[in-house]
């Protein structure tokens, strides 16, 4: 009876009948009260998102599996101290962390949430060493900035570990199916002669008691594994979800792949032989106030805006987005793709969907070695007819002898080695791309993702990462294309949609942003990404109070979502509520200390308050995390200039210009610093160069007018002031320019007395 009830619970869980699984588990625990059966009941509650039930059921349990499930319940209830105590008992510090890699990963999450970075890194690394396929542990290491190169993490040691960790993966290619289905498919599969999975299950009989292993379904990818209780002969086996392979982001190794004719033509993906993609970044407008010559000044156009600190690493403008008559401003090379109409997706879609020319991706030189997805004999470069020669056939069969049994039945070892090699090759590319993205080496990350085969590049996760990389490069048009393509391929996924909404915010695409927000809300109104998109939509319409409420809703849904805290800070600053803005930015940093946007937001806030020492400190912290940001360098230089450290500020501006030559902001501020140092000729040279890049910026002409005025060249000053007014600056800037015109003929000594 017990075995039947256990099997019924497992079957209900496989079919996502959680209510039925809970009911049968309750009957099981009533008839056969034991801790292992309580584990099964707690697992049912966890799968149905009722962590509080599992918490009360397992409180005080001592078995390793019970402690692990109890820790997961505590983690979901934000009882981190109890979760840590369950995994590492205070009275037994030498006790092993339950559930191996999954337990270490959970403990790493607890340490990260309690701001113990070194301990978190240690446990994430331990989880990876025990199970190299625990991708989420590598993700956390990348986010913490402590990940090693993917070629090291997913190298030979990882392959050896996989062979030991998954010794039974080759018994049946349909082991993830129900017993009925696997029994039907088993005769056609590469299964050892000992028996099929159903026969193995029947042999266990009443000795086996199922214990739900929470694993990947709750923690987002942790590998399910068997745990021995230590108190009896009973083994805990897992019930993998049908979605595990899809959620993990890694395809299972193809079984019996080597059972192929000697000279069969293989359809393989080819390598992209094109050169590295060139970022064609439009000149985006600054959207922030900044300090110039000791006080805040507002400058219109593409350089600055009067809307307070915002979300991007470059400040945007509607003129650069519209790309009207001035294609040289939008595109650095004159080859900017049309953003309107059906051609918008051409660039990214072509990269994502084109089949690469040349040799197979599996033969690509990746991580110091050339490997092959298929046996060497199928990759002869001469001709397919050469395979029929006696010499080649002899070599072929010698190779086959090491791989095949009589009757072409593949050995378990060779299948595991082949599968592990394929998976690790894929993870090396994905892992290195993600690591580079977290280090904000965005162009290198894009080049790495291009090494992926077509079927993996054309997935929602990868395209979202590509969109994020373009976002960090301030190439909003390309980022929008990548996110839009990801949305088409996986319309159910919200990965990266918060960043996509910010991209549309900077592009001033209010209609598209409104549509995206409504679509995300209808998809999942309990996801923080949905409310971030809604908040960006209201913020674009200058409804900052409603935008703030949307961002606060995102924080309420996920208090560990750092970007939502930062967006709240932006809206508080727009409402000039600086105290709450500081609290929001600090909350973001408590969640993720490497969230450079929060450091940048604090720097901008203190810059507006003219707390210059604080501003410099926070800009330097942001720069340490993202040293490739031209805008962070620009505002760091601005803070230094306001602190009367003009020569140091000038050196910082030179670095900012080199970091991004398409960004006009550091050039403008360099000219301002040169004027304060009375180097008028050098300042004019910089402004003339800037005028070529941004010919419709009224602030550039106004600054040139100030230079000519200080040199007593009144006619030329009047001319440039007039051009600045003709370019229709903002009302504030226009008032400043008109005041300068009125004082044009007033001697300096009288002007000082006014």
LOVO-143310 format. One line per field, with one value per residue (C-alpha): residue number from 1; z, x, y; residue in three letters. Coordinates in steps of 0.1 Angstrom, whole numbers. Layout:
BEGIN
num <- [NUM:...]
z <- [Z:...]
x <- [X:...]
y <- [Y:...]
residuo <- [ALA:...]
This chain:
BEGIN
num <- [1:2:3:4:5:6:7:8:9:10:11:12:13:14:15:16:17:18:19:20:21:22:23:24:25:26:27:28:29:30:31:32:33:34:35:36:37:38:39:40:41:42:43:44:45:46:47:48:49:50:51:52:53:54:55:56:57:58:59:60:61:62:63:64:65:66:67:68:69:70:71:72:73:74:75:76:77:78:79:80:81:82:83:84:85:86:87:88:89:90:91:92:93:94:95:96:97:98:99:100:101:102:103:104:105:106:107:108:109:110:111:112:113:114:115:116:117:118:119:120:121:122:123:124:125:126:127:128:129:130:131:132:133:134:135:136:137:138:139:140:141:142:143:144:145:146:147:148:149:150:151:152:153:154:155:156:157:158:159:160:161:162:163:164:165:166:167:168:169:170:171:172:173:174:175:176:177:178:179:180:181:182:183:184:185:186:187:188:189:190:191:192:193:194:195:196:197:198:199:200:201:202:203:204:205:206:207:208:209:210:211:212:213:214:215:216:217:218:219:220:221:222:223:224:225:226:227:228:229:230:231:232:233:234:235:236:237:238:239:240:241:242:243:244:245:246:247:248:249:250:251:252:253:254:255:256:257:258:259:260:261:262:263:264:265:266:267:268:269:270:271:272:273:274:275:276:277:278:279:280:281:282:283:284:285:286:287:288:289:290:291:292:293:294:295:296:297:298:299:300:301:302:303:304:305:306:307:308:309:310:311:312:313:314:315:316:317:318:319:320:321:322:323:324:325:326:327:328:329:330:331:332:333:334:335:336:337:338:339:340:341:342:343:344:345:346:347:348:349:350:351:352:353:354:355:356:357:358:359:360:361:362:363:364:365:366:367:368:369:370:371:372:373:374:375:376:377:378:379:380:381:382:383:384:385:386:387:388:389:390:391:392:393:394:395:396:397:398:399:400:401:402:403:404:405:406:407:408:409:410:411:412:413:414:415:416:417:418:419:420:421:422:423:424:425:426:427:428:429:430:431:432:433:434:435:436:437:438:439:440:441:442:443:444:445:446:447:448:449:450:451:452:453:454:455:456:457:458:459:460:461:462:463:464:465:466:467:468:469:470:471:472:473:474:475:476:477:478:479:480:481:482:483:484:485:486:487:488:489:490:491:492:493:494:495:496:497:498:499:500:501:502:503:504:505:506:507:508:509:510:511:512:513:514:515:516:517:518:519:520:521:522:523:524:525:526:527:528:529:530:531:532:533:534:535:536:537:538:539:540:541:542:543:544:545:546:547:548:549:550:551:552:553:554:555:556:557:558:559:560:561:562:563:564:565:566:567:568:569:570:571:572:573:574:575:576:577:578:579:580:581:582:583:584:585:586:587:588:589:590:591:592:593:594:595:596:597:598:599:600:601:602:603:604:605:606:607:608:609:610:611:612:613:614:615:616:617:618:619:620:621:622:623:624:625:626:627:628:629:630:631:632:633:634:635:636:637:638:639:640:641:642:643:644:645:646:647:648:649:650:651:652:653:654:655:656:657:658:659:660:661:662:663:664:665:666:667:668:669:670:671:672:673:674:675:676:677:678:679:680:681:682:683:684:685:686:687:688:689:690:691:692:693:694:695:696:697:698:699:700:701:702:703:704:705:706:707:708:709:710:711:712:713:714:715:716:717:718:719:720:721:722:723:724:725:726:727:728:729:730:731:732:733:734:735:736:737:738:739:740:741:742:743:744:745:746:747:748:749:750:751:752:753:754]
z <- [0:9:-24:-43:-25:-31:-68:-70:-54:-78:-108:-97:-93:-128:-142:-121:-102:-70:-51:-58:-47:-14:-7:-13:6:36:34:32:63:82:74:75:97:90:83:47:40:56:32:3:17:23:-13:-26:-7:-20:-56:-51:-37:-1:16:49:50:44:71:98:86:87:116:140:115:116:84:57:31:56:66:30:23:55:45:11:29:52:22:5:37:41:73:64:99:103:68:75:108:90:65:90:125:152:175:147:127:110:95:57:38:27:-9:-21:-49:-44:-7:-12:-38:-14:13:-11:-18:19:25:-5:8:42:27:33:-1:6:21:-7:-33:-15:-15:-51:-62:-41:-58:-92:-83:-72:-102:-132:-147:-119:-142:-116:-93:-121:-128:-92:-93:-125:-108:-78:-101:-89:-117:-133:-171:-184:-201:-166:-149:-177:-185:-182:-145:-151:-177:-153:-126:-149:-157:-120:-112:-140:-144:-153:-179:-208:-196:-215:-237:-224:-187:-182:-195:-175:-169:-194:-222:-214:-215:-250:-263:-245:-272:-297:-273:-264:-231:-214:-213:-175:-180:-187:-162:-153:-145:-124:-105:-99:-86:-59:-47:-12:-3:-22:-6:-28:-14:-34:-43:-47:-68:-101:-101:-70:-71:-109:-123:-94:-105:-89:-74:-51:-14:10:44:63:87:65:32:17:-12:-22:-59:-77:-100:-127:-141:-179:-180:-164:-197:-210:-179:-175:-208:-217:-241:-229:-247:-278:-272:-297:-318:-330:-344:-380:-413:-420:-447:-440:-449:-418:-416:-394:-385:-399:-383:-387:-406:-406:-387:-353:-353:-352:-328:-346:-316:-321:-302:-273:-254:-218:-196:-165:-149:-142:-124:-145:-131:-95:-100:-117:-152:-175:-211:-238:-267:-270:-244:-213:-202:-172:-161:-134:-133:-153:-162:-189:-191:-217:-217:-247:-268:-290:-318:-320:-320:-347:-370:-392:-416:-397:-403:-394:-359:-355:-372:-368:-402:-422:-425:-399:-405:-408:-375:-389:-407:-415:-419:-382:-374:-403:-386:-356:-373:-400:-374:-354:-382:-409:-412:-407:-436:-433:-410:-382:-350:-332:-350:-342:-323:-288:-256:-268:-286:-317:-310:-331:-325:-347:-352:-371:-400:-410:-414:-442:-462:-496:-507:-496:-520:-502:-473:-494:-498:-479:-458:-446:-439:-419:-398:-395:-381:-357:-343:-342:-323:-294:-294:-304:-292:-316:-332:-329:-294:-278:-245:-216:-210:-246:-246:-213:-225:-258:-241:-214:-241:-261:-230:-217:-250:-251:-215:-221:-248:-228:-195:-210:-227:-195:-174:-198:-197:-159:-162:-186:-214:-236:-271:-261:-248:-281:-300:-277:-282:-320:-315:-306:-331:-347:-327:-294:-305:-316:-280:-258:-231:-255:-274:-242:-231:-265:-260:-225:-240:-267:-239:-220:-252:-255:-289:-282:-317:-318:-283:-293:-323:-301:-274:-300:-316:-282:-276:-309:-302:-265:-259:-226:-212:-192:-193:-198:-205:-177:-197:-229:-215:-205:-240:-254:-228:-241:-277:-268:-283:-262:-282:-283:-246:-237:-258:-241:-206:-213:-228:-199:-174:-192:-193:-156:-134:-104:-122:-112:-149:-158:-133:-143:-179:-167:-145:-175:-195:-170:-165:-202:-200:-171:-146:-120:-91:-110:-122:-87:-75:-103:-94:-57:-68:-85:-53:-33:-56:-54:-27:-41:-75:-74:-106:-93:-63:-86:-107:-76:-68:-102:-97:-62:-76:-104:-77:-58:-28:-23:11:-2:-34:-13:6:-26:-41:-9:-9:-44:-32:-2:-27:-52:-42:-79:-92:-107:-117:-81:-74:-104:-92:-58:-75:-96:-66:-45:-76:-78:-40:-46:-20:-42:-21:-17:-55:-63:-40:-56:-91:-84:-70:-101:-122:-104:-113:-149:-160:-197:-191:-208:-189:-155:-163:-176:-144:-123:-141:-136:-98:-98:-117:-92:-65:-82:-93:-129:-142:-128:-142:-177:-176:-167:-196:-220:-208:-213:-248:-257:-240:-264:-292:-302:-268:-270:-233:-223:-252:-240:-205:-216:-234:-202:-181:-207:-205:-167:-172:-197:-226:-250:-283:-272:-260:-294:-312:-291:-297:-334:-334:-313:-337:-365:-345:-331:-353:-338:-302:-290:-259:-281:-298:-265:-250:-281:-276:-240:-252:-278:-252:-228:-256:-263:-298:-294:-330:-331:-297:-308:-339:-319:-293:-322:-337:-303:-300:-335:-325:-301:-267:-236:-219:-191:-216:-237:-207:-198:-234:-236:-203:-218:-248:-227:-208:-239:-239:-202:-190:-167:-137:-139:-144:-113:-93:-105]
x <- [0:28:46:14:7:42:40:7:22:51:29:7:38:50:16:15:-16:-5:-38:-40:-4:-10:-42:-25:5:-17:-32:3:15:-16:-12:26:39:76:100:106:69:67:94:72:43:65:78:42:35:67:58:24:41:30:63:47:31:64:80:56:57:96:104:126:134:169:174:196:168:144:169:174:136:131:159:142:110:127:145:111:97:128:138:175:188:167:176:213:209:191:219:248:236:252:256:273:295:313:280:279:257:227:220:255:258:222:227:259:241:213:238:256:223:218:252:248:215:231:260:287:304:334:314:289:316:331:299:290:324:319:286:302:330:305:282:296:261:249:247:229:260:282:257:259:297:295:271:295:324:343:338:368:371:345:372:386:353:339:371:385:379:342:340:354:330:300:311:310:279:257:267:232:223:229:205:175:171:135:142:124:92:65:71:44:60:95:85:71:101:127:131:142:166:202:195:218:207:201:166:145:137:104:120:146:118:100:131:134:99:89:125:123:105:102:114:108:141:133:164:161:123:125:160:161:183:199:205:184:204:198:205:210:194:221:196:183:186:160:170:156:150:139:110:124:100:93:104:138:157:140:146:182:192:213:201:205:233:221:221:234:247:277:256:259:272:308:305:271:267:261:241:260:260:288:309:303:334:325:346:336:304:310:288:269:259:238:247:223:213:223:192:208:216:253:276:294:317:306:268:242:232:206:216:192:194:213:239:217:181:163:146:170:192:179:186:212:249:244:218:194:175:145:164:190:163:142:172:157:178:210:222:258:246:228:253:291:297:268:253:226:197:162:144:109:89:98:136:141:151:173:207:201:177:203:229:206:191:217:234:271:293:323:331:309:305:316:349:355:386:372:392:426:415:397:371:345:309:312:339:369:362:331:351:374:380:388:356:329:341:374:356:352:389:403:428:401:377:403:409:372:365:395:379:345:359:368:332:307:298:289:256:264:253:271:288:277:311:315:280:286:320:304:275:296:320:291:275:307:316:283:286:321:307:276:295:323:298:278:310:322:288:289:323:308:331:300:317:337:306:288:317:316:279:285:304:272:254:223:198:213:218:182:169:152:179:208:191:182:218:227:202:216:251:240:222:255:271:244:234:197:185:204:193:157:161:176:150:122:135:138:102:91:109:98:68:62:96:101:139:154:121:128:159:139:114:143:156:123:122:154:143:111:90:60:36:58:66:29:21:50:39:3:15:38:11:-13:13:23:11:30:64:85:96:60:57:91:79:47:67:89:58:44:79:82:49:63:38:65:41:23:57:70:40:46:83:73:49:79:99:70:68:106:125:157:153:180:170:135:150:172:143:124:155:153:117:123:150:127:102:131:126:163:160:139:160:191:172:162:197:211:185:196:232:222:208:237:268:280:249:267:236:228:263:259:224:238:267:242:220:249:261:227:230:265:279:309:331:302:296:332:332:301:312:345:327:306:338:355:326:322:355:343:315:322:294:306:340:325:306:335:355:327:328:365:363:337:362:388:409:407:438:428:394:409:428:396:378:405:399:361:366:388:363:335:343:306:296:295:292:330:340:316:328:364:357:341:372:396:376:379:417:415:428:403:420:421:385:374:392:373:340:346:351:320:300:308:294:264:256:222:232:224:246:277:270:262:295:314:296:308:344:342:325:354:378:359:349:314:302:312:297:264:264:268:243:218:225:219:185:176:181:152:167:147:130:157:186:170:166:203:214:192:207:242:232:218:251:272:283:285:321:332:338:302:289:306:289:254]
y <- [0:24:19:24:57:69:61:79:110:109:105:134:156:146:156:188:177:193:191:154:149:168:148:114:124:133:98:84:102:92:55:53:82:86:114:103:105:139:150:139:159:190:186:187:219:235:227:243:275:269:271:280:245:228:250:238:202:199:221:201:173:160:140:156:158:172:200:209:212:231:255:261:268:293:309:315:330:352:334:334:327:296:285:288:269:241:237:242:232:252:222:201:224:195:182:180:204:183:176:183:209:221:226:245:267:274:283:306:324:328:342:366:379:385:404:378:379:357:329:331:328:298:279:287:274:243:237:240:217:191:195:215:216:239:269:291:289:302:329:340:341:362:387:389:395:364:339:323:320:295:275:267:260:239:221:186:184:192:164:139:151:147:111:103:124:110:74:62:89:65:38:53:83:85:84:117:102:84:47:38:59:48:12:16:34:13:-15:12:28:21:3:-22:-58:-56:-43:-12:15:-1:-34:-17:1:-31:-47:-21:-29:-18:-9:25:54:85:117:148:164:201:208:227:233:256:270:276:249:230:194:167:140:109:113:85:91:73:58:30:13:36:58:91:94:125:132:154:179:178:214:208:205:236:257:247:263:232:206:170:151:133:96:70:99:79:51:64:50:56:82:97:133:153:185:208:244:266:293:329:340:377:402:415:435:472:491:518:538:569:600:599:630:635:636:650:683:687:711:736:763:757:755:734:745:731:725:714:691:660:669:674:675:689:657:645:614:585:549:549:551:577:604:603:628:627:644:616:590:605:604:631:650:645:610:619:626:593:570:572:555:567:532:534:510:524:522:525:499:464:469:476:440:435:438:417:393:386:379:357:337:335:301:305:297:274:246:232:250:219:221:257:265:272:274:263:232:219:194:176:167:136:110:122:99:119:151:141:173:155:140:116:90:87:70:39:33:2:22:47:18:1:32:37:3:6:37:20:-9:14:28:2:-32:-59:-50:-12:-8:22:17:38:53:66:81:99:112:125:140:157:171:186:202:216:231:248:260:274:298:307:311:332:355:359:365:392:409:410:426:451:441:442:441:411:394:401:385:355:349:349:317:299:277:291:270:283:319:320:315:341:340:346:373:390:389:404:431:439:441:466:485:489:500:527:513:515:507:474:466:471:448:421:423:424:393:376:386:370:338:334:356:339:349:381:378:413:430:455:466:465:490:513:511:522:549:564:560:580:551:558:537:507:511:513:482:463:473:462:429:421:429:406:379:380:409:394:398:428:432:440:468:482:485:501:526:535:541:566:582:589:607:628:613:606:599:571:558:557:536:512:508:504:476:459:462:448:417:411:430:416:432:458:476:483:500:521:531:542:564:580:589:603:625:637:646:663:640:635:618:589:588:581:554:537:538:524:496:486:485:463:438:440:460:458:475:505:523:529:543:565:577:586:605:625:632:646:665:683:690:703:678:674:651:626:629:621:591:575:582:565:535:533:536:507:485:497:513:514:539:573:590:579:593:625:632:622:649:673:667:671:704:717:708:731:701:712:696:662:667:675:641:623:640:628:592:597:608:578:555:565:590:592:606:645:649:647:669:696:694:694:727:741:732:747:780:780:776:805:783:798:787:751:753:767:739:713:731:733:695:690:712:688:659:677:707:714:717:752:748:744:778:794:783:796:829:830:825:853:876:870:879:911:899:911:907:870:865:880:858:826:837:843:808:793:810:800:763:766:757:750:780:780:779:806:829:824:832:863:875:871:891:919:921:918:955:959:962:934:957:969:934:922:950:940]
residuo <- [UNK:UNK:UNK:UNK:UNK:UNK:UNK:UNK:UNK:UNK:UNK:UNK:UNK:UNK:UNK:UNK:UNK:UNK:UNK:UNK:UNK:UNK:UNK:UNK:UNK:UNK:UNK:UNK:UNK:UNK:UNK:UNK:UNK:UNK:UNK:UNK:UNK:UNK:UNK:UNK:UNK:UNK:UNK:UNK:UNK:UNK:UNK:UNK:UNK:UNK:UNK:UNK:UNK:UNK:UNK:UNK:UNK:UNK:UNK:UNK:UNK:UNK:UNK:UNK:UNK:UNK:UNK:UNK:UNK:UNK:UNK:UNK:UNK:UNK:UNK:UNK:UNK:UNK:UNK:UNK:UNK:UNK:UNK:UNK:UNK:UNK:UNK:UNK:UNK:UNK:UNK:UNK:UNK:UNK:UNK:UNK:UNK:UNK:UNK:UNK:UNK:UNK:UNK:UNK:UNK:UNK:UNK:UNK:UNK:UNK:UNK:UNK:UNK:UNK:UNK:UNK:UNK:UNK:UNK:UNK:UNK:UNK:UNK:UNK:UNK:UNK:UNK:UNK:UNK:UNK:UNK:UNK:UNK:UNK:UNK:UNK:UNK:UNK:UNK:UNK:UNK:UNK:UNK:UNK:UNK:UNK:UNK:UNK:UNK:UNK:UNK:UNK:UNK:UNK:UNK:UNK:UNK:UNK:UNK:UNK:UNK:UNK:UNK:UNK:UNK:UNK:UNK:UNK:UNK:UNK:UNK:UNK:UNK:UNK:UNK:UNK:UNK:UNK:UNK:UNK:UNK:UNK:UNK:UNK:UNK:UNK:UNK:UNK:UNK:UNK:UNK:UNK:UNK:UNK:UNK:UNK:UNK:UNK:UNK:UNK:UNK:UNK:UNK:UNK:UNK:UNK:UNK:UNK:UNK:UNK:UNK:UNK:UNK:UNK:UNK:UNK:UNK:UNK:UNK:UNK:UNK:UNK:UNK:UNK:UNK:UNK:UNK:UNK:UNK:UNK:UNK:UNK:UNK:UNK:UNK:UNK:UNK:UNK:UNK:UNK:UNK:UNK:UNK:UNK:UNK:UNK:UNK:UNK:UNK:UNK:UNK:UNK:UNK:UNK:UNK:UNK:UNK:UNK:UNK:UNK:UNK:UNK:UNK:UNK:UNK:UNK:UNK:UNK:UNK:UNK:UNK:UNK:UNK:UNK:UNK:UNK:UNK:UNK:UNK:UNK:UNK:UNK:UNK:UNK:UNK:UNK:UNK:UNK:UNK:UNK:UNK:UNK:UNK:UNK:UNK:UNK:UNK:UNK:UNK:UNK:UNK:UNK:UNK:UNK:UNK:UNK:UNK:UNK:UNK:UNK:UNK:UNK:UNK:UNK:UNK:UNK:UNK:UNK:UNK:UNK:UNK:UNK:UNK:UNK:UNK:UNK:UNK:UNK:UNK:UNK:UNK:UNK:UNK:UNK:UNK:UNK:UNK:UNK:UNK:UNK:UNK:UNK:UNK:UNK:UNK:UNK:UNK:UNK:UNK:UNK:UNK:UNK:UNK:UNK:UNK:UNK:UNK:UNK:UNK:UNK:UNK:UNK:UNK:UNK:UNK:UNK:UNK:UNK:UNK:UNK:UNK:UNK:UNK:UNK:UNK:UNK:UNK:UNK:UNK:UNK:UNK:UNK:UNK:UNK:UNK:UNK:UNK:UNK:UNK:UNK:UNK:UNK:UNK:UNK:UNK:UNK:UNK:UNK:UNK:UNK:UNK:UNK:UNK:UNK:UNK:UNK:UNK:UNK:UNK:UNK:UNK:UNK:UNK:UNK:UNK:UNK:UNK:UNK:UNK:UNK:UNK:UNK:UNK:UNK:UNK:UNK:UNK:UNK:UNK:UNK:UNK:UNK:UNK:UNK:UNK:UNK:UNK:UNK:UNK:UNK:UNK:UNK:UNK:UNK:UNK:UNK:UNK:UNK:UNK:UNK:UNK:UNK:UNK:UNK:UNK:UNK:UNK:UNK:UNK:UNK:UNK:UNK:UNK:UNK:UNK:UNK:UNK:UNK:UNK:UNK:UNK:UNK:UNK:UNK:UNK:UNK:UNK:UNK:UNK:UNK:UNK:UNK:UNK:UNK:UNK:UNK:UNK:UNK:UNK:UNK:UNK:UNK:UNK:UNK:UNK:UNK:UNK:UNK:UNK:UNK:UNK:UNK:UNK:UNK:UNK:UNK:UNK:UNK:UNK:UNK:UNK:UNK:UNK:UNK:UNK:UNK:UNK:UNK:UNK:UNK:UNK:UNK:UNK:UNK:UNK:UNK:UNK:UNK:UNK:UNK:UNK:UNK:UNK:UNK:UNK:UNK:UNK:UNK:UNK:UNK:UNK:UNK:UNK:UNK:UNK:UNK:UNK:UNK:UNK:UNK:UNK:UNK:UNK:UNK:UNK:UNK:UNK:UNK:UNK:UNK:UNK:UNK:UNK:UNK:UNK:UNK:UNK:UNK:UNK:UNK:UNK:UNK:UNK:UNK:UNK:UNK:UNK:UNK:UNK:UNK:UNK:UNK:UNK:UNK:UNK:UNK:UNK:UNK:UNK:UNK:UNK:UNK:UNK:UNK:UNK:UNK:UNK:UNK:UNK:UNK:UNK:UNK:UNK:UNK:UNK:UNK:UNK:UNK:UNK:UNK:UNK:UNK:UNK:UNK:UNK:UNK:UNK:UNK:UNK:UNK:UNK:UNK:UNK:UNK:UNK:UNK:UNK:UNK:UNK:UNK:UNK:UNK:UNK:UNK:UNK:UNK:UNK:UNK:UNK:UNK:UNK:UNK:UNK:UNK:UNK:UNK:UNK:UNK:UNK:UNK:UNK:UNK:UNK:UNK:UNK:UNK:UNK:UNK:UNK:UNK:UNK:UNK:UNK:UNK:UNK:UNK:UNK:UNK:UNK:UNK:UNK:UNK:UNK:UNK:UNK:UNK:UNK:UNK:UNK:UNK:UNK:UNK:UNK:UNK:UNK:UNK:UNK:UNK:UNK:UNK:UNK:UNK:UNK:UNK:UNK:UNK:UNK:UNK:UNK:UNK:UNK:UNK:UNK:UNK:UNK:UNK:UNK:UNK:UNK:UNK:UNK:UNK:UNK:UNK:UNK:UNK:UNK:UNK:UNK:UNK:UNK:UNK:UNK:UNK:UNK:UNK:UNK:UNK:UNK:UNK:UNK:UNK:UNK:UNK:UNK:UNK:UNK:UNK:UNK:UNK:UNK:UNK:UNK:UNK:UNK:UNK:UNK:UNK:UNK:UNK:UNK:UNK:UNK:UNK]
